[in-house]
Amino acid sequence: MAYPSLEFFLVIAKYKSLTKASQELFVTQQNLSSYLKRLESYYGLELFTRHPKFELTEFGKILYQEALEIQNIYQRIDVSKKSYTSNCELRLGCRAAHLNDYVDLLPLQKYKAAHPQVKFIFTEYTSSLSIQKVQEGSLDFAFSSSYVNCDSDSSLLRVTMRKDHCYVLIHVDLLLQYFPENLEEKIACWKSGIALRELNGVPYFSLTKTKSYNKMDVMNDYLRKNNLIESKMGECYSRAGALNMCRHAMCYFVSGDPEPESDDFFSFPVIEPDTAISLYCYCNSHVLNRPYINDFWNIIKTASLKE
């Protein structure tokens, strides 16, 4: 069934004047008047009152609102078409240190196969600035360890991608020395998480921070409050040096990165103190009307942790 075009009707309703509408549409007023009569004949109802003013009738007002919605649908279809037929960009911002973390978390190859026209643009920003850029609309996604309460900004969306723990790196010979009884049970339990106070008396080596590292600040405060500081052997800047001492069963140390597990060396996630740092992804809901961006956001939500 063929429906009449409402394009001219929208312009007539906009100006409430055949003269002004004809000027915008570059058609004669006579042709526009004939079009309006045919449209009213099709619906069997008047769309405009002629006297005392040229105004929309009640049905004309309804048709006007529906015609606007039809126009919006066509505009959305055009946007969708462009997202599949033209080159598009996904603008992503994060700290350089987090780039590999997020690349590993996201099925980018799968997305790229479905959207070969999309180009990824990564820009390095500080954690807080990348979120600000998303709010401003100059970035589509921000990957950040900074937490922003989205309740204060209804357009800002957030999901948790990952939580990073600190790890106790320790050799089994050192554990045998201090925990000779029921060690297998302890190891099985500590693989799910360890409280540092459980290692009271076990010597440890501190890795001196070479950059801003809030997790280590929390860790050192905890050691002092739980009287574990007396077990400290020393500290160094080199992770490799501290790791070497651990592998010789001289001490343990706490690291932000685990080591591959073996029969004689373990990486236990630290659950006390709570030093987990979350990695978040932020998006502005206003950009999700573009299908290729919405598809990427859906992939992110699938890969994210439940909050």
C-alpha positions in Angstrom: 0.0 0.0 0.0 1.4 3.3 -1.1 1.3 6.2 1.5 1.4 9.8 0.4 4.5 11.8 1.1 4.3 14.0 4.2 7.5 16.1 3.4 5.5 19.1 2.1 2.9 18.7 4.9 5.7 19.1 7.5 6.8 22.4 5.9 3.3 23.7 5.6 2.6 22.9 9.3 5.9 24.5 10.3 5.1 27.9 8.8 1.3 27.6 8.9 1.4 29.4 5.6 1.3 28.2 2.0 3.2 31.3 0.9 6.2 30.7 3.2 6.1 27.0 2.6 6.2 27.5 -1.2 9.2 29.7 -0.9 11.2 27.2 1.1 10.1 24.3 -1.1 10.6 26.2 -4.4 7.2 25.2 -5.7 4.3 27.4 -6.6 1.6 28.1 -4.1 -0.9 26.7 -6.5 0.9 23.3 -6.6 1.2 23.3 -2.8 -2.6 24.0 -2.4 -3.4 21.2 -4.8 -1.1 18.8 -2.8 -2.8 19.8 0.4 -6.3 19.1 -1.1 -5.1 15.6 -2.3 -3.7 14.8 1.2 -7.0 15.9 2.9 -8.9 13.8 0.3 -6.7 10.8 1.1 -7.4 11.0 4.8 -11.0 12.1 4.5 -10.4 14.9 7.0 -9.4 18.5 7.0 -5.8 19.0 8.1 -6.0 22.8 8.4 -8.7 25.3 9.3 -8.9 28.1 6.7 -10.9 30.6 8.7 -10.3 32.7 10.8 -6.7 31.4 10.8 -4.8 28.9 8.8 -4.2 26.4 11.7 -3.8 22.7 12.2 -7.0 20.8 13.0 -6.9 18.3 15.9 -6.3 15.5 13.4 -3.7 17.7 11.6 -1.8 18.0 14.9 -1.8 14.2 15.3 -0.6 13.7 11.8 2.1 16.4 12.3 3.5 14.5 15.3 3.4 11.2 13.5 5.1 12.7 10.4 7.9 14.1 12.6 8.4 10.6 14.0 8.5 9.2 10.5 11.1 11.8 9.5 13.2 10.9 12.6 13.0 7.2 11.6 14.3 8.0 8.1 17.1 10.1 9.6 18.1 7.2 11.9 18.1 4.9 8.9 20.5 7.3 7.1 22.8 7.3 10.1 22.7 3.5 10.3 23.5 3.3 6.6 26.4 5.6 6.9 27.9 3.6 9.8 28.0 0.5 7.5 28.9 2.1 4.2 31.4 4.8 5.2 34.6 5.0 7.1 34.0 5.5 10.9 36.2 6.2 13.8 36.0 4.9 17.4 37.8 7.4 19.6 39.2 5.8 22.7 41.3 7.4 25.5 43.3 5.9 28.3 46.6 6.1 30.0 49.4 4.5 28.1 50.0 2.1 31.0 46.4 0.8 30.6 46.4 0.3 26.9 47.5 -3.3 26.9 45.2 -4.1 29.8 42.1 -3.2 27.7 43.3 -4.6 24.4 43.6 -7.9 26.2 40.2 -7.7 27.7 38.2 -6.8 24.5 37.5 -9.1 21.5 38.7 -6.4 19.1 39.4 -8.9 16.3 35.8 -10.1 16.4 34.5 -6.5 16.4 36.8 -5.6 13.5 35.6 -8.5 11.5 32.0 -7.3 11.8 32.9 -3.7 11.3 35.9 -3.5 8.9 35.2 0.1 8.1 35.8 1.2 11.7 39.1 2.8 12.5 40.4 2.8 16.1 41.9 6.0 17.3 43.7 5.7 20.7 44.7 8.9 22.5 46.7 9.0 25.7 45.2 11.1 28.5 45.3 11.0 32.2 42.6 8.9 33.9 40.5 11.9 34.9 41.0 13.9 31.6 39.8 10.9 29.5 36.5 10.8 31.4 36.1 14.5 30.9 36.7 14.1 27.2 33.9 11.6 27.1 31.5 13.9 28.9 32.4 16.7 26.4 31.9 14.4 23.4 35.4 14.5 22.0 36.0 10.8 23.0 33.6 7.9 22.5 35.1 5.7 25.3 37.5 6.3 28.2 39.4 3.6 29.9 40.4 4.7 33.4 41.1 3.6 37.0 39.3 6.7 38.3 35.9 6.2 39.7 33.2 8.7 38.8 29.7 8.5 40.2 27.4 8.4 37.2 24.3 9.3 39.2 25.4 12.9 38.9 25.5 12.7 35.1 22.7 10.7 33.5 24.5 10.7 30.2 27.7 9.1 31.5 27.7 5.3 31.6 30.3 3.1 33.4 31.2 -0.6 33.6 33.9 -2.3 35.5 36.3 -4.1 33.2 38.7 -5.7 35.7 39.9 -5.6 39.3 43.7 -5.7 39.8 45.0 -7.2 43.0 48.4 -7.2 44.5 50.1 -10.5 44.9 52.3 -12.2 47.5 55.2 -13.8 45.7 56.6 -16.6 47.8 58.7 -19.8 47.5 57.4 -23.1 49.0 60.6 -23.6 51.0 60.0 -20.4 52.9 56.4 -21.5 53.6 57.7 -24.9 54.8 60.0 -23.1 57.2 57.3 -21.0 58.8 54.2 -23.2 58.3 55.3 -26.8 58.5 51.9 -28.1 59.5 48.9 -28.3 57.2 50.7 -26.4 54.5 48.8 -27.9 51.6 45.5 -26.8 53.1 46.9 -23.3 53.7 48.2 -23.1 50.1 44.8 -24.2 48.7 43.1 -21.5 50.8 45.6 -18.7 50.0 45.2 -19.3 46.2 41.8 -17.7 46.7 43.2 -14.8 48.7 45.6 -14.1 51.6 45.6 -11.6 54.5 49.1 -10.3 55.0 48.7 -10.6 58.8 48.7 -14.4 58.2 52.4 -14.1 57.3 53.4 -12.5 60.6 57.0 -13.2 61.3 57.9 -14.2 57.7 60.6 -11.9 56.3 59.6 -9.8 53.4 61.3 -7.4 51.0 59.8 -4.1 50.0 59.7 -2.9 46.5 60.4 0.8 46.6 58.0 2.6 44.4 59.5 4.4 41.4 56.2 6.0 40.3 52.9 7.0 42.0 51.5 3.7 43.2 48.7 4.1 45.7 48.5 0.3 46.3 51.9 0.3 47.9 51.0 3.2 50.2 48.0 1.2 51.5 50.2 -1.9 51.9 52.9 -0.2 53.9 50.3 1.5 56.2 48.8 -2.0 56.8 52.1 -3.5 57.6 52.8 -0.8 60.2 49.4 -1.0 61.8 49.7 -4.9 62.2 53.2 -4.8 63.6 54.6 -6.6 60.5 57.2 -4.0 59.8 59.7 -5.7 62.0 59.9 -8.6 59.5 61.1 -6.3 56.8 64.5 -7.3 55.4 65.0 -4.3 53.2 63.9 -2.6 50.0 65.1 -2.1 46.4 64.0 -0.4 43.2 64.5 -3.6 41.1 61.6 -6.0 40.9 63.9 -8.5 39.3 66.2 -8.3 42.4 63.4 -8.8 44.8 62.0 -11.7 42.8 65.4 -13.3 42.7 65.6 -13.2 46.5 62.1 -14.7 46.7 63.1 -17.6 44.4 66.0 -18.3 46.8 63.4 -18.6 49.6 64.9 -15.7 51.5 61.8 -13.6 51.8 58.5 -12.8 50.1 57.5 -9.6 48.5 54.2 -7.9 47.3 53.9 -7.1 43.6 51.2 -5.6 41.4 51.9 -8.4 38.9 51.7 -12.2 39.5 54.3 -14.7 38.4 53.5 -17.9 36.6 52.6 -20.5 39.2 54.7 -23.7 39.6 55.0 -26.5 42.2 57.5 -24.5 44.3 56.5 -20.8 43.7 53.2 -19.1 44.3 51.4 -15.8 43.6 48.7 -15.4 46.2 46.2 -12.5 45.6 46.1 -10.1 48.5 42.6 -9.6 50.0 43.7 -7.8 53.1 44.4 -5.0 53.0 42.1 -4.4 50.1 44.4 -3.0 47.4 42.3 -3.9 44.4 42.2 -1.2 41.8 39.3 -1.3 39.3 39.7 -0.6 35.6 36.6 1.1 34.2 35.2 1.9 30.8 33.1 5.1 30.4 30.8 6.0 27.6 28.5 8.9 26.8 25.0 7.6 26.1 24.5 10.3 23.4 26.9 8.5 21.0 25.1 5.2 21.2 22.6 6.1 18.5 25.4 5.2 16.1 25.1 1.4 15.6 28.9 0.7 15.3 29.5 2.5 18.6 26.5 0.8 20.3 27.8 -2.6 19.1 31.2 -1.9 20.6 29.6 -0.8 23.9 27.6 -4.1 24.0 30.9 -6.0 23.6 32.4 -4.1 26.4 29.4 -4.8 28.7 29.7 -8.5 27.9 33.4 -8.5 28.8 32.8 -6.4 32.0 32.4 -7.6 35.6 29.0 -7.4 37.3 29.0 -4.5 39.7 
